[in-house]
Amino acid sequence: MNRPGSFINAIGTAVPEHEHAQTQLAHFMANALQLDEPAQRRMGALYRQTKISRRYSVLPDYSQTNGEFTFYPNTPDLEPFPSVGQRMEVYKREAMPLALRAVRDCLANYPAFAVRSVTHLIVVSCTGFYAPGPDIDLVEALGLPGTTQRLLIGFMGCYGAFNGLKAADAIVRADPQANVLVVCIELCTIHFQKSNEVSNWLANALFSDGAAAVLVQGQAHPDQSFRLQSFQCDLLPDGRDEMAWTIGNQGFDMVLSQQVPDVIRHHIGHVLHRILNQNGLAVADIDYFALHPGGRRILDLIETEFAIDRTKTHHAYDVLDQYGNMSSASVLFVLKAIWNELAEATACATGPMPDGFTQTIAGIAFGPGLTLESMLLVAQVEWPVADHYALSEPVELVDFH
């Protein structure tokens, strides 16, 4: 458990207070676009097909009626539609408090760690900009010294967390005494667009707000940790035009083509097998797949492509259902769900396992470029010692699949 390397020793997540049912969001967008009845039915079908039950937003408007809006104009066509400047005002006001909640949730799971021991802060976000930015705001809110080293990773989209973790991994391998806090903050819903383009329909049906934080250190936590084993990245030029994220006059415009799943299917095998071969593993050796929940169709095709049992991927489906696509923060929500399941399972154990309990996790995310990112983690959990050696539920605890 104490071998040198880089380890995620705590994970935290947070969502805004405003919860919106997917049906409410569909109703809002249909009204915003002033759709006729047949188009409303098509939009309703699209939103149901996402298999998303609810999403969260810093904006209350999506569950309110016209006349009650606090961000969008209370006009029949929502004009004048909010500008980039207005959206960035919301980001500046709401991003840091949400990120701070995620950090507090993260460190609450590690009470022995003193927050002022953080030496490096990495902030990942693609949904807003301002300076002095959320990295400096977090330094001040957490009471970190001004000497805390900061890195801001921006506009990389849904795979941004992988780059944050790569940077943290490099830092602690170079300096095993470093304590690196990685924070992903995404307020996607402040960029919802009033457009009848199919790509906008898709984006508006999927994205939501959330924040996540992880603490990466050079030694494993004695109770539970995720060892950062290796990373791989691939750029797929044939998918360059299928996913894009640009700044328009009314916010950040997301281009999300219906061809994205096909591009991913054509390349995912090469990307996954490369990281598995690097570590002498096969698909069957993976205990959990931490898939970025970018959409139901993408999750389904990855499952089908590798004949993966749902018990190994259900956390991604659960996050998609309960939260939607929170861009870079999403995969950390999936890792947190896996973390919690392992913690709960080992807490129920009644017998010792001298070498600890390990599970292998493969993470996959994708974004503009088209970029495919993968990582391999090893979950290390200390098995509780008891007076007798029988496991209360041996099958579930030893083999989740």
C-alpha positions in Angstrom: 0.0 0.0 0.0 2.9 2.4 0.6 4.8 2.0 -2.7 5.8 5.4 -4.2 3.8 6.6 -7.1 0.8 8.9 -7.5 -2.5 8.2 -5.7 -6.0 9.7 -5.6 -6.6 9.7 -1.9 -9.9 11.5 -1.7 -12.7 12.5 -4.1 -15.6 14.9 -3.7 -18.5 16.1 -5.9 -21.1 18.8 -5.8 -24.1 20.0 -7.9 -26.0 23.3 -7.8 -29.2 23.6 -5.8 -31.6 23.8 -8.8 -32.7 20.4 -9.9 -34.6 20.1 -13.2 -36.4 17.0 -14.4 -35.6 16.1 -18.0 -39.2 16.6 -19.0 -39.1 20.2 -17.6 -36.0 21.0 -19.6 -37.6 19.7 -22.8 -40.7 21.8 -22.1 -38.5 24.9 -21.5 -36.5 24.4 -24.8 -39.7 23.7 -26.8 -41.1 27.0 -25.6 -37.9 28.9 -26.1 -37.8 27.7 -29.7 -41.5 28.3 -30.1 -41.9 24.8 -31.7 -45.1 23.7 -33.2 -46.8 20.5 -31.9 -45.1 18.0 -34.2 -41.6 19.5 -33.4 -42.5 19.4 -29.7 -43.2 15.7 -29.9 -39.9 15.1 -31.7 -38.0 17.1 -29.0 -39.8 15.2 -26.2 -38.8 11.9 -27.8 -35.2 13.0 -28.1 -35.1 14.0 -24.4 -36.6 10.7 -23.4 -34.0 8.8 -25.5 -31.2 10.3 -23.6 -32.2 8.2 -20.6 -31.5 11.2 -18.3 -33.9 11.7 -15.5 -32.7 15.0 -14.1 -30.0 17.6 -14.4 -28.7 20.4 -12.2 -28.1 24.0 -13.0 -27.1 27.2 -11.3 -30.1 28.7 -13.1 -33.6 28.2 -11.7 -35.3 29.2 -14.9 -35.5 25.8 -16.5 -38.3 24.7 -14.1 -40.1 28.1 -14.1 -42.6 29.7 -16.4 -42.1 32.7 -18.5 -42.6 35.7 -16.3 -40.6 34.2 -13.4 -37.2 33.9 -15.1 -34.2 35.5 -13.4 -31.7 35.0 -16.2 -33.6 34.7 -19.5 -35.8 37.6 -20.6 -39.4 37.3 -19.7 -40.5 37.7 -23.3 -42.3 35.2 -25.6 -39.1 34.6 -27.6 -36.6 35.1 -24.8 -35.2 38.1 -26.7 -32.8 39.8 -26.2 -31.1 36.4 -25.7 -28.3 36.6 -23.0 -24.9 37.7 -24.3 -21.5 36.2 -23.6 -20.9 38.9 -21.0 -24.1 38.1 -19.1 -23.2 34.4 -19.1 -19.7 35.1 -17.8 -21.2 37.2 -15.0 -23.1 34.1 -13.9 -20.0 31.9 -14.2 -17.9 34.4 -12.1 -20.6 34.5 -9.5 -21.4 30.7 -9.3 -18.3 28.7 -10.3 -16.2 29.2 -7.3 -18.9 28.5 -4.6 -19.8 25.3 -6.4 -16.1 24.3 -6.7 -15.6 25.0 -3.0 -18.4 22.7 -2.1 -16.7 19.9 -4.1 -13.4 20.6 -2.4 -15.0 20.5 1.0 -16.8 17.2 0.1 -13.4 15.8 -1.0 -11.5 16.7 2.1 -14.3 15.7 4.4 -13.4 12.1 3.4 -9.8 12.7 4.6 -10.1 14.4 8.0 -6.5 13.9 8.9 -5.4 16.1 5.9 -4.8 19.8 6.6 -6.1 21.8 3.7 -3.2 24.3 4.1 -0.9 21.4 3.1 -2.0 21.7 -0.5 1.1 22.6 -2.5 -0.4 22.6 -6.0 -3.9 23.6 -7.3 -5.1 22.5 -10.7 -8.4 23.9 -12.0 -10.1 22.5 -15.0 -13.0 24.2 -16.8 -14.3 24.9 -20.3 -17.4 26.8 -19.5 -16.1 30.2 -18.4 -13.2 32.6 -18.1 -12.3 35.5 -15.8 -9.2 36.8 -14.2 -8.2 36.8 -11.4 -9.9 33.4 -11.9 -11.4 30.6 -9.9 -7.9 29.2 -9.1 -7.1 32.4 -7.2 -10.6 32.5 -5.6 -10.1 29.0 -4.3 -6.6 29.8 -2.9 -8.2 32.6 -1.0 -11.4 30.8 0.1 -9.4 27.7 1.3 -6.8 29.9 3.1 -3.9 28.5 1.1 -0.6 30.3 1.1 0.1 32.7 -1.8 3.0 30.4 -2.7 0.6 27.6 -3.8 1.5 26.7 -7.3 -1.5 27.0 -9.7 -2.4 25.6 -13.1 -5.5 26.4 -15.1 -6.6 23.9 -17.8 -9.2 25.5 -20.0 -11.4 24.7 -23.0 -10.5 21.1 -23.4 -14.0 19.8 -22.9 -15.2 16.5 -21.5 -11.7 15.0 -21.3 -10.2 17.9 -19.3 -10.1 15.9 -16.1 -7.7 13.4 -17.6 -5.3 16.3 -18.3 -5.7 17.5 -14.8 -4.9 14.1 -13.4 -1.9 13.7 -15.8 -0.5 17.0 -14.5 -1.0 15.9 -10.9 0.6 12.6 -11.6 3.7 14.3 -13.1 3.9 16.7 -10.2 3.8 14.0 -7.4 6.2 11.7 -9.3 8.7 14.5 -9.5 8.0 15.6 -5.9 6.6 12.8 -3.7 5.9 15.3 -0.9 3.5 17.4 -3.1 -0.2 17.5 -2.3 -2.1 18.3 -5.5 -5.7 19.3 -5.5 -7.5 18.9 -8.9 -10.8 20.7 -9.3 -13.2 20.5 -12.2 -15.9 23.2 -12.5 -18.4 23.2 -15.3 -21.5 25.4 -15.7 -22.7 24.0 -19.1 -26.3 25.2 -18.7 -25.5 28.9 -18.8 -24.6 28.3 -22.5 -27.9 26.7 -23.6 -28.6 28.0 -27.1 -31.9 28.9 -28.8 -31.2 27.2 -32.1 -33.1 24.7 -34.3 -29.9 23.1 -35.4 -29.8 19.4 -34.6 -26.4 19.7 -32.9 -27.9 22.3 -30.6 -30.9 20.1 -29.8 -28.5 17.3 -28.8 -26.2 19.6 -26.7 -29.2 21.2 -24.9 -30.6 17.7 -24.2 -27.4 16.4 -22.5 -25.4 19.0 -20.6 -25.6 20.1 -17.0 -23.7 21.7 -14.2 -21.4 20.1 -11.6 -18.0 20.2 -9.9 -15.6 17.6 -8.6 -12.3 17.6 -6.7 -9.6 15.0 -6.1 -6.5 15.0 -3.9 -3.5 13.4 -5.4 -0.4 12.5 -3.3 2.8 10.5 -3.6 1.8 7.9 -1.0 -1.4 5.9 -0.8 -4.0 6.6 1.9 -3.8 3.7 4.4 -7.5 3.0 4.0 -8.3 3.5 0.4 -6.8 5.0 -2.7 -6.8 4.9 -6.5 -3.3 4.5 -7.9 -2.7 6.4 -11.2 -1.1 3.7 -13.2 -0.8 5.0 -16.8 -2.4 7.3 -19.4 -2.8 7.2 -23.2 -4.2 9.8 -25.6 -5.1 9.7 -29.3 -6.2 12.4 -31.7 -8.7 11.4 -34.4 -8.6 13.9 -37.3 -11.5 12.3 -39.1 -13.7 13.4 -36.2 -12.4 17.0 -36.0 -15.7 18.5 -37.4 -18.0 16.3 -35.4 -17.5 17.9 -32.0 -16.5 21.6 -31.4 -16.8 24.3 -28.8 -16.6 27.9 -29.9 -17.4 31.3 -28.4 -20.3 33.0 -30.1 -22.1 36.2 -29.5 -24.7 34.5 -27.3 -22.5 32.2 -25.3 -20.4 29.1 -26.1 -21.7 27.2 -29.1 -21.5 23.4 -28.9 -21.4 21.5 -32.1 -22.2 17.9 -31.4 -22.7 15.7 -34.5 -24.8 12.5 -34.5 -21.7 10.9 -36.1 -19.6 11.2 -32.9 -20.5 7.7 -31.7 -19.5 6.2 -35.1 -16.1 7.9 -35.0 -15.6 6.6 -31.4 -16.6 3.1 -32.4 -14.1 3.0 -35.2 -11.2 3.9 -33.0 -12.0 2.9 -29.4 -10.6 -0.6 -29.8 -7.1 0.7 -30.8 -7.1 3.2 -27.9 -8.2 0.8 -25.2 -6.1 -2.1 -26.3 -3.0 0.1 -26.4 -3.2 1.0 -22.7 -4.1 -2.5 -21.8 -1.2 -4.0 -23.7 1.1 -1.5 -22.1 0.1 -2.9 -18.7 -0.1 -6.6 -19.7 -3.9 -6.7 -19.3 -6.9 -7.8 -21.3 -10.4 -6.4 -21.3 -11.5 -9.3 -19.0 -9.0 -8.1 -16.4 -10.8 -4.8 -15.9 -13.1 -4.8 -12.9 -14.6 -1.3 -13.6 -14.9 0.9 -16.6 -15.1 4.6 -15.6 -16.6 5.8 -18.9 -17.3 9.5 -19.5 -21.2 9.6 -19.6 -21.3 11.7 -22.7 -24.5 10.1 -23.9 -26.4 6.9 -23.8 -25.6 5.8 -27.4 -21.8 6.1 -26.7 -22.0 4.1 -23.5 -24.0 1.4 -25.3 -21.5 1.1 -28.2 -18.5 0.8 -25.9 -20.3 -1.9 -23.9 -21.2 -3.7 -27.1 -17.8 -3.3 -28.8 -15.9 -5.0 -25.9 -18.8 -7.3 -24.7 -18.6 -5.7 -21.3 -21.0 -6.7 -18.6 -23.2 -3.9 -17.3 -22.0 -4.6 -13.7 -18.7 -3.1 -14.8 -20.1 0.1 -16.4 -23.3 0.8 -14.5 -21.8 3.8 -12.6 -21.5 5.8 -15.8 -25.1 5.0 -16.7 -26.2 6.0 -13.2 -24.3 9.3 -13.4 -25.8 10.0 -16.8 -29.3 9.3 -15.5 -29.0 11.3 -12.3 -26.9 14.2 -13.5 -26.5 14.4 -17.2 -23.2 15.3 -18.9 -21.2 17.7 -16.7 -18.3 17.9 -19.2 -14.9 17.4 -17.4 -16.4 16.8 -14.0 -18.5 13.8 -15.2 -15.8 11.1 -15.1 -14.8 12.1 -11.5 -18.5 11.6 -10.5 -18.1 8.1 -12.0 -14.9 7.5 -10.1 -16.6 8.7 -6.9 -19.4 6.2 -7.4 -16.9 3.4 -7.8 -15.0 4.7 -4.8 -18.1 4.6 -2.7 -19.1 1.1 -3.8 -15.7 -0.3 -2.9 -15.7 1.5 0.5 -19.1 0.1 1.3 -18.2 -3.4 0.2 -15.0 -3.6 2.3 -16.8 -2.1 5.3 -19.0 -5.2 5.2 -16.1 -7.6 5.2 -15.4 -9.6 8.3 -12.1 -11.3 7.5 -8.5 -10.0 6.8 -6.8 -9.9 3.5 -3.1 -9.3 4.2 -2.2 -7.9 0.8 -5.1 -5.6 0.6 -8.0 -5.6 -1.8 -7.3 -4.3 -5.3 -9.5 -3.7 -8.3 -8.5 -2.4 -11.8 -10.3 0.5 -13.3 -10.1 1.7 -17.0 -11.2 5.3 -17.6 -12.2 6.6 -21.0 -13.2 10.1 -22.1 -13.5 12.0 -25.4 -13.8 15.5 -26.6 -13.1 18.1 -29.3 -10.4 17.1 -31.8 -11.7 14.4 -31.8 -9.7 13.4 -28.8 -9.8 10.0 -27.0 -8.2 9.8 -23.5 -7.7 6.7 -21.5 -6.2 5.9 -18.1 -5.6 2.9 -15.9 -6.1 3.0 -12.2 -5.7 0.4 -9.4 -8.1 0.7 -6.5 -6.3 -0.2 -3.3 -8.5 -0.8 -0.2 -7.4 -2.0 3.2 -9.5 -5.0 4.3 -10.8 -4.7 7.8 -9.3 -7.2 10.3 -11.8 -9.2 12.4 -11.7 -12.1 14.8 -13.0 -14.6 12.2 -12.1 -15.1 8.6 -15.5 -15.7 6.9 -16.7 -13.0 4.5 -20.3 -12.0 5.0 -21.0 -11.9 1.2 -18.0 -13.5 -0.5 -19.2 -13.3 -4.1 -20.2 -9.6 -4.1 -17.2 -8.5 -2.1 -14.5 -10.4 -4.1 -16.0 -10.3 -7.6 -18.5 -7.5 -8.5 -19.1 -9.1 -11.8 
